[in-house]
């Protein structure tokens, strides 16, 4: 049984790429640190937001798997973007990247605009909380 239950009330606008609420029962939680588009050498890779998003999401999922979790267990993801307009412009492509990497089970999500991230070249950072079976 999956400990994660996604809730999308009919009274709210239909969610696109996120869930309105997520409950977690039993099991353990893993708190995932913010991940940017760093490669194994600690260098930011990717010249475009979609390239950096794919690397950052891959890093987040690598940490999740190392903790014993799967993308289906993601309960909450926060996306920090240095250019929200650019993020919105690429939303369809970012959605395809998400589905290819993490599937169609969307966590509760928020996109927050920030002035800059720790690494100046980074355009996007993702952190999250997931349930472990």
PyMOL commands that place a pseudoatom at each C-alpha (Angstrom):
pseudoatom trace, name=CA, resn=UNK, resi=1, chain=A, elem=C, hetatm=0, pos=[0.000, 0.000, 0.000]
pseudoatom trace, name=CA, resn=UNK, resi=2, chain=A, elem=C, hetatm=0, pos=[1.335, 3.420, -0.965]
pseudoatom trace, name=CA, resn=UNK, resi=3, chain=A, elem=C, hetatm=0, pos=[1.501, 5.687, 2.103]
pseudoatom trace, name=CA, resn=UNK, resi=4, chain=A, elem=C, hetatm=0, pos=[0.953, 8.769, -0.093]
pseudoatom trace, name=CA, resn=UNK, resi=5, chain=A, elem=C, hetatm=0, pos=[-2.581, 9.894, -0.967]
pseudoatom trace, name=CA, resn=UNK, resi=6, chain=A, elem=C, hetatm=0, pos=[-3.112, 12.775, -3.383]
pseudoatom trace, name=CA, resn=UNK, resi=7, chain=A, elem=C, hetatm=0, pos=[-6.230, 14.911, -2.838]
pseudoatom trace, name=CA, resn=UNK, resi=8, chain=A, elem=C, hetatm=0, pos=[-7.667, 17.209, -5.493]
pseudoatom trace, name=CA, resn=UNK, resi=9, chain=A, elem=C, hetatm=0, pos=[-11.101, 18.551, -4.442]
pseudoatom trace, name=CA, resn=UNK, resi=10, chain=A, elem=C, hetatm=0, pos=[-13.605, 19.211, -7.229]
pseudoatom trace, name=CA, resn=UNK, resi=11, chain=A, elem=C, hetatm=0, pos=[-14.271, 22.632, -5.657]
pseudoatom trace, name=CA, resn=UNK, resi=12, chain=A, elem=C, hetatm=0, pos=[-10.752, 23.811, -6.612]
pseudoatom trace, name=CA, resn=UNK, resi=13, chain=A, elem=C, hetatm=0, pos=[-9.421, 24.485, -10.087]
pseudoatom trace, name=CA, resn=UNK, resi=14, chain=A, elem=C, hetatm=0, pos=[-8.053, 21.333, -11.715]
pseudoatom trace, name=CA, resn=UNK, resi=15, chain=A, elem=C, hetatm=0, pos=[-4.369, 20.959, -10.835]
pseudoatom trace, name=CA, resn=UNK, resi=16, chain=A, elem=C, hetatm=0, pos=[-1.842, 20.899, -13.649]
pseudoatom trace, name=CA, resn=UNK, resi=17, chain=A, elem=C, hetatm=0, pos=[1.496, 19.424, -12.652]
pseudoatom trace, name=CA, resn=UNK, resi=18, chain=A, elem=C, hetatm=0, pos=[0.797, 19.355, -8.906]
pseudoatom trace, name=CA, resn=UNK, resi=19, chain=A, elem=C, hetatm=0, pos=[-1.663, 18.059, -6.308]
pseudoatom trace, name=CA, resn=UNK, resi=20, chain=A, elem=C, hetatm=0, pos=[-3.679, 20.382, -4.059]
pseudoatom trace, name=CA, resn=UNK, resi=21, chain=A, elem=C, hetatm=0, pos=[-3.050, 18.267, -0.949]
pseudoatom trace, name=CA, resn=UNK, resi=22, chain=A, elem=C, hetatm=0, pos=[-1.102, 15.150, -0.050]
pseudoatom trace, name=CA, resn=UNK, resi=23, chain=A, elem=C, hetatm=0, pos=[-1.470, 12.986, 3.039]
pseudoatom trace, name=CA, resn=UNK, resi=24, chain=A, elem=C, hetatm=0, pos=[1.110, 10.510, 4.269]
pseudoatom trace, name=CA, resn=UNK, resi=25, chain=A, elem=C, hetatm=0, pos=[0.297, 7.619, 6.582]
pseudoatom trace, name=CA, resn=UNK, resi=26, chain=A, elem=C, hetatm=0, pos=[2.682, 5.251, 8.348]
pseudoatom trace, name=CA, resn=UNK, resi=27, chain=A, elem=C, hetatm=0, pos=[6.256, 4.779, 7.264]
pseudoatom trace, name=CA, resn=UNK, resi=28, chain=A, elem=C, hetatm=0, pos=[9.049, 7.308, 7.525]
pseudoatom trace, name=CA, resn=UNK, resi=29, chain=A, elem=C, hetatm=0, pos=[9.660, 10.676, 5.916]
pseudoatom trace, name=CA, resn=UNK, resi=30, chain=A, elem=C, hetatm=0, pos=[12.796, 11.792, 4.110]
pseudoatom trace, name=CA, resn=UNK, resi=31, chain=A, elem=C, hetatm=0, pos=[13.559, 15.512, 3.850]
pseudoatom trace, name=CA, resn=UNK, resi=32, chain=A, elem=C, hetatm=0, pos=[15.424, 16.248, 0.628]
pseudoatom trace, name=CA, resn=UNK, resi=33, chain=A, elem=C, hetatm=0, pos=[17.879, 19.139, 0.533]
pseudoatom trace, name=CA, resn=UNK, resi=34, chain=A, elem=C, hetatm=0, pos=[17.725, 21.686, -2.241]
pseudoatom trace, name=CA, resn=UNK, resi=35, chain=A, elem=C, hetatm=0, pos=[19.274, 20.404, -5.451]
pseudoatom trace, name=CA, resn=UNK, resi=36, chain=A, elem=C, hetatm=0, pos=[20.495, 22.541, -8.323]
pseudoatom trace, name=CA, resn=UNK, resi=37, chain=A, elem=C, hetatm=0, pos=[22.036, 21.516, -11.641]
pseudoatom trace, name=CA, resn=UNK, resi=38, chain=A, elem=C, hetatm=0, pos=[25.370, 20.510, -10.122]
pseudoatom trace, name=CA, resn=UNK, resi=39, chain=A, elem=C, hetatm=0, pos=[27.231, 17.627, -11.717]
pseudoatom trace, name=CA, resn=UNK, resi=40, chain=A, elem=C, hetatm=0, pos=[29.412, 15.149, -9.799]
pseudoatom trace, name=CA, resn=UNK, resi=41, chain=A, elem=C, hetatm=0, pos=[32.302, 17.636, -9.883]
pseudoatom trace, name=CA, resn=UNK, resi=42, chain=A, elem=C, hetatm=0, pos=[30.196, 20.392, -8.309]
pseudoatom trace, name=CA, resn=UNK, resi=43, chain=A, elem=C, hetatm=0, pos=[29.829, 22.474, -11.465]
pseudoatom trace, name=CA, resn=UNK, resi=44, chain=A, elem=C, hetatm=0, pos=[26.514, 23.866, -12.701]
pseudoatom trace, name=CA, resn=UNK, resi=45, chain=A, elem=C, hetatm=0, pos=[25.584, 22.212, -16.002]
pseudoatom trace, name=CA, resn=UNK, resi=46, chain=A, elem=C, hetatm=0, pos=[23.062, 23.353, -18.581]
pseudoatom trace, name=CA, resn=UNK, resi=47, chain=A, elem=C, hetatm=0, pos=[22.647, 26.700, -20.301]
pseudoatom trace, name=CA, resn=UNK, resi=48, chain=A, elem=C, hetatm=0, pos=[18.845, 26.708, -20.325]
pseudoatom trace, name=CA, resn=UNK, resi=49, chain=A, elem=C, hetatm=0, pos=[16.214, 26.398, -17.623]
pseudoatom trace, name=CA, resn=UNK, resi=50, chain=A, elem=C, hetatm=0, pos=[14.928, 23.032, -18.954]
pseudoatom trace, name=CA, resn=UNK, resi=51, chain=A, elem=C, hetatm=0, pos=[18.475, 21.603, -18.996]
pseudoatom trace, name=CA, resn=UNK, resi=52, chain=A, elem=C, hetatm=0, pos=[19.108, 22.787, -15.450]
pseudoatom trace, name=CA, resn=UNK, resi=53, chain=A, elem=C, hetatm=0, pos=[15.673, 21.596, -14.270]
pseudoatom trace, name=CA, resn=UNK, resi=54, chain=A, elem=C, hetatm=0, pos=[16.334, 18.108, -15.636]
pseudoatom trace, name=CA, resn=UNK, resi=55, chain=A, elem=C, hetatm=0, pos=[19.697, 17.922, -13.835]
pseudoatom trace, name=CA, resn=UNK, resi=56, chain=A, elem=C, hetatm=0, pos=[18.298, 19.340, -10.579]
pseudoatom trace, name=CA, resn=UNK, resi=57, chain=A, elem=C, hetatm=0, pos=[15.345, 16.926, -10.644]
pseudoatom trace, name=CA, resn=UNK, resi=58, chain=A, elem=C, hetatm=0, pos=[17.717, 14.062, -11.397]
pseudoatom trace, name=CA, resn=UNK, resi=59, chain=A, elem=C, hetatm=0, pos=[19.830, 15.060, -8.403]
pseudoatom trace, name=CA, resn=UNK, resi=60, chain=A, elem=C, hetatm=0, pos=[16.735, 15.228, -6.167]
pseudoatom trace, name=CA, resn=UNK, resi=61, chain=A, elem=C, hetatm=0, pos=[15.610, 11.776, -7.328]
pseudoatom trace, name=CA, resn=UNK, resi=62, chain=A, elem=C, hetatm=0, pos=[19.121, 10.367, -6.826]
pseudoatom trace, name=CA, resn=UNK, resi=63, chain=A, elem=C, hetatm=0, pos=[19.080, 11.559, -3.211]
pseudoatom trace, name=CA, resn=UNK, resi=64, chain=A, elem=C, hetatm=0, pos=[15.566, 10.144, -2.786]
pseudoatom trace, name=CA, resn=UNK, resi=65, chain=A, elem=C, hetatm=0, pos=[16.552, 6.732, -4.148]
pseudoatom trace, name=CA, resn=UNK, resi=66, chain=A, elem=C, hetatm=0, pos=[19.689, 6.691, -1.966]
pseudoatom trace, name=CA, resn=UNK, resi=67, chain=A, elem=C, hetatm=0, pos=[17.387, 7.185, 1.044]
pseudoatom trace, name=CA, resn=UNK, resi=68, chain=A, elem=C, hetatm=0, pos=[15.281, 4.226, -0.065]
pseudoatom trace, name=CA, resn=UNK, resi=69, chain=A, elem=C, hetatm=0, pos=[12.435, 6.130, -1.727]
pseudoatom trace, name=CA, resn=UNK, resi=70, chain=A, elem=C, hetatm=0, pos=[10.818, 6.368, -5.128]
pseudoatom trace, name=CA, resn=UNK, resi=71, chain=A, elem=C, hetatm=0, pos=[9.306, 9.281, -7.057]
pseudoatom trace, name=CA, resn=UNK, resi=72, chain=A, elem=C, hetatm=0, pos=[5.806, 8.005, -6.191]
pseudoatom trace, name=CA, resn=UNK, resi=73, chain=A, elem=C, hetatm=0, pos=[6.599, 8.756, -2.539]
pseudoatom trace, name=CA, resn=UNK, resi=74, chain=A, elem=C, hetatm=0, pos=[7.169, 12.477, -3.124]
pseudoatom trace, name=CA, resn=UNK, resi=75, chain=A, elem=C, hetatm=0, pos=[4.672, 14.358, -0.972]
pseudoatom trace, name=CA, resn=UNK, resi=76, chain=A, elem=C, hetatm=0, pos=[6.001, 17.920, -1.339]
pseudoatom trace, name=CA, resn=UNK, resi=77, chain=A, elem=C, hetatm=0, pos=[8.377, 19.655, -3.770]
pseudoatom trace, name=CA, resn=UNK, resi=78, chain=A, elem=C, hetatm=0, pos=[9.297, 23.328, -3.770]
pseudoatom trace, name=CA, resn=UNK, resi=79, chain=A, elem=C, hetatm=0, pos=[10.831, 24.838, -6.890]
pseudoatom trace, name=CA, resn=UNK, resi=80, chain=A, elem=C, hetatm=0, pos=[12.906, 27.994, -6.525]
pseudoatom trace, name=CA, resn=UNK, resi=81, chain=A, elem=C, hetatm=0, pos=[13.342, 29.800, -9.853]
pseudoatom trace, name=CA, resn=UNK, resi=82, chain=A, elem=C, hetatm=0, pos=[15.404, 32.891, -10.596]
pseudoatom trace, name=CA, resn=UNK, resi=83, chain=A, elem=C, hetatm=0, pos=[13.030, 33.809, -13.457]
pseudoatom trace, name=CA, resn=UNK, resi=84, chain=A, elem=C, hetatm=0, pos=[9.408, 32.767, -12.918]
pseudoatom trace, name=CA, resn=UNK, resi=85, chain=A, elem=C, hetatm=0, pos=[8.388, 34.127, -16.340]
pseudoatom trace, name=CA, resn=UNK, resi=86, chain=A, elem=C, hetatm=0, pos=[10.980, 31.837, -17.964]
pseudoatom trace, name=CA, resn=UNK, resi=87, chain=A, elem=C, hetatm=0, pos=[9.686, 28.957, -15.834]
pseudoatom trace, name=CA, resn=UNK, resi=88, chain=A, elem=C, hetatm=0, pos=[6.106, 29.600, -17.000]
pseudoatom trace, name=CA, resn=UNK, resi=89, chain=A, elem=C, hetatm=0, pos=[7.272, 29.903, -20.607]
pseudoatom trace, name=CA, resn=UNK, resi=90, chain=A, elem=C, hetatm=0, pos=[8.869, 26.441, -20.397]
pseudoatom trace, name=CA, resn=UNK, resi=91, chain=A, elem=C, hetatm=0, pos=[6.130, 24.854, -18.253]
pseudoatom trace, name=CA, resn=UNK, resi=92, chain=A, elem=C, hetatm=0, pos=[5.093, 22.305, -20.904]
pseudoatom trace, name=CA, resn=UNK, resi=93, chain=A, elem=C, hetatm=0, pos=[8.664, 21.153, -21.459]
pseudoatom trace, name=CA, resn=UNK, resi=94, chain=A, elem=C, hetatm=0, pos=[9.324, 21.036, -17.700]
pseudoatom trace, name=CA, resn=UNK, resi=95, chain=A, elem=C, hetatm=0, pos=[6.174, 18.933, -17.320]
pseudoatom trace, name=CA, resn=UNK, resi=96, chain=A, elem=C, hetatm=0, pos=[7.480, 16.459, -19.912]
pseudoatom trace, name=CA, resn=UNK, resi=97, chain=A, elem=C, hetatm=0, pos=[10.807, 16.276, -18.082]
pseudoatom trace, name=CA, resn=UNK, resi=98, chain=A, elem=C, hetatm=0, pos=[8.958, 15.657, -14.777]
pseudoatom trace, name=CA, resn=UNK, resi=99, chain=A, elem=C, hetatm=0, pos=[6.775, 12.887, -16.239]
pseudoatom trace, name=CA, resn=UNK, resi=100, chain=A, elem=C, hetatm=0, pos=[9.753, 11.186, -17.924]
pseudoatom trace, name=CA, resn=UNK, resi=101, chain=A, elem=C, hetatm=0, pos=[11.812, 11.288, -14.706]
pseudoatom trace, name=CA, resn=UNK, resi=102, chain=A, elem=C, hetatm=0, pos=[9.258, 11.089, -11.887]
pseudoatom trace, name=CA, resn=UNK, resi=103, chain=A, elem=C, hetatm=0, pos=[6.011, 9.834, -13.453]
pseudoatom trace, name=CA, resn=UNK, resi=104, chain=A, elem=C, hetatm=0, pos=[2.483, 11.214, -13.293]
pseudoatom trace, name=CA, resn=UNK, resi=105, chain=A, elem=C, hetatm=0, pos=[2.003, 11.153, -9.514]
pseudoatom trace, name=CA, resn=UNK, resi=106, chain=A, elem=C, hetatm=0, pos=[2.448, 14.814, -8.653]
pseudoatom trace, name=CA, resn=UNK, resi=107, chain=A, elem=C, hetatm=0, pos=[3.267, 16.014, -5.143]
pseudoatom trace, name=CA, resn=UNK, resi=108, chain=A, elem=C, hetatm=0, pos=[1.980, 19.190, -3.569]
pseudoatom trace, name=CA, resn=UNK, resi=109, chain=A, elem=C, hetatm=0, pos=[4.158, 21.824, -5.225]
pseudoatom trace, name=CA, resn=UNK, resi=110, chain=A, elem=C, hetatm=0, pos=[4.994, 25.506, -5.212]
pseudoatom trace, name=CA, resn=UNK, resi=111, chain=A, elem=C, hetatm=0, pos=[7.180, 27.619, -7.489]
pseudoatom trace, name=CA, resn=UNK, resi=112, chain=A, elem=C, hetatm=0, pos=[8.847, 30.523, -5.712]
pseudoatom trace, name=CA, resn=UNK, resi=113, chain=A, elem=C, hetatm=0, pos=[10.705, 33.315, -7.456]
pseudoatom trace, name=CA, resn=UNK, resi=114, chain=A, elem=C, hetatm=0, pos=[14.093, 34.149, -5.947]
pseudoatom trace, name=CA, resn=UNK, resi=115, chain=A, elem=C, hetatm=0, pos=[16.685, 36.785, -6.723]
pseudoatom trace, name=CA, resn=UNK, resi=116, chain=A, elem=C, hetatm=0, pos=[19.496, 34.235, -6.956]
pseudoatom trace, name=CA, resn=UNK, resi=117, chain=A, elem=C, hetatm=0, pos=[20.588, 30.844, -5.701]
pseudoatom trace, name=CA, resn=UNK, resi=118, chain=A, elem=C, hetatm=0, pos=[23.737, 29.750, -3.870]
pseudoatom trace, name=CA, resn=UNK, resi=119, chain=A, elem=C, hetatm=0, pos=[25.558, 29.080, -7.152]
pseudoatom trace, name=CA, resn=UNK, resi=120, chain=A, elem=C, hetatm=0, pos=[25.241, 32.202, -9.268]
pseudoatom trace, name=CA, resn=UNK, resi=121, chain=A, elem=C, hetatm=0, pos=[24.851, 30.222, -12.510]
pseudoatom trace, name=CA, resn=UNK, resi=122, chain=A, elem=C, hetatm=0, pos=[21.970, 28.161, -11.103]
pseudoatom trace, name=CA, resn=UNK, resi=123, chain=A, elem=C, hetatm=0, pos=[18.527, 29.045, -12.480]
pseudoatom trace, name=CA, resn=UNK, resi=124, chain=A, elem=C, hetatm=0, pos=[16.466, 26.541, -10.487]
pseudoatom trace, name=CA, resn=UNK, resi=125, chain=A, elem=C, hetatm=0, pos=[16.583, 24.566, -7.232]
pseudoatom trace, name=CA, resn=UNK, resi=126, chain=A, elem=C, hetatm=0, pos=[14.253, 21.819, -5.996]
pseudoatom trace, name=CA, resn=UNK, resi=127, chain=A, elem=C, hetatm=0, pos=[13.766, 20.482, -2.484]
pseudoatom trace, name=CA, resn=UNK, resi=128, chain=A, elem=C, hetatm=0, pos=[11.176, 18.111, -1.141]
pseudoatom trace, name=CA, resn=UNK, resi=129, chain=A, elem=C, hetatm=0, pos=[9.690, 15.715, 1.371]
pseudoatom trace, name=CA, resn=UNK, resi=130, chain=A, elem=C, hetatm=0, pos=[8.902, 12.094, 0.545]
pseudoatom trace, name=CA, resn=UNK, resi=131, chain=A, elem=C, hetatm=0, pos=[7.368, 9.106, 2.294]
pseudoatom trace, name=CA, resn=UNK, resi=132, chain=A, elem=C, hetatm=0, pos=[9.382, 5.906, 2.508]
pseudoatom trace, name=CA, resn=UNK, resi=133, chain=A, elem=C, hetatm=0, pos=[7.574, 2.577, 2.525]
for i in range(1, 133): cmd.bond("trace and resi %d" % i, "trace and resi %d" % (i + 1))
show_as sticks, trace
zoom trace
